[in-house]
Amino acid sequence: MSDDDTPHRVVCRLGALLDDRGMTLVQLAVATGITVANLSVLKNGRARAIRFSTLTAVCDALGCTPGDLLDLEPA
């Protein structure tokens, strides 16, 4: 299994945070300067990595911390 195929337990709560704030991916994209396509990959759990600059921009726009955005599923 290559590194890209290795399962991980990190989950992203972007969808829930957007719902809580009544915000769309398009609005978040405008607020962060990150493309809707990249935010969609993150929201739908298909991201294999996230840059700290992206994480910072999303957290700033949503008024949250990385711990609010990312979680670890039990083993």
Secondary structure, DSSP 8 states (H G I E B T S, - for coil): --TTTS---EEE-HHHHHHHHT--HHHHHHHHT--HHHHHHHHTT--S---HHHHHHHHHHHT--HHHHEEE---
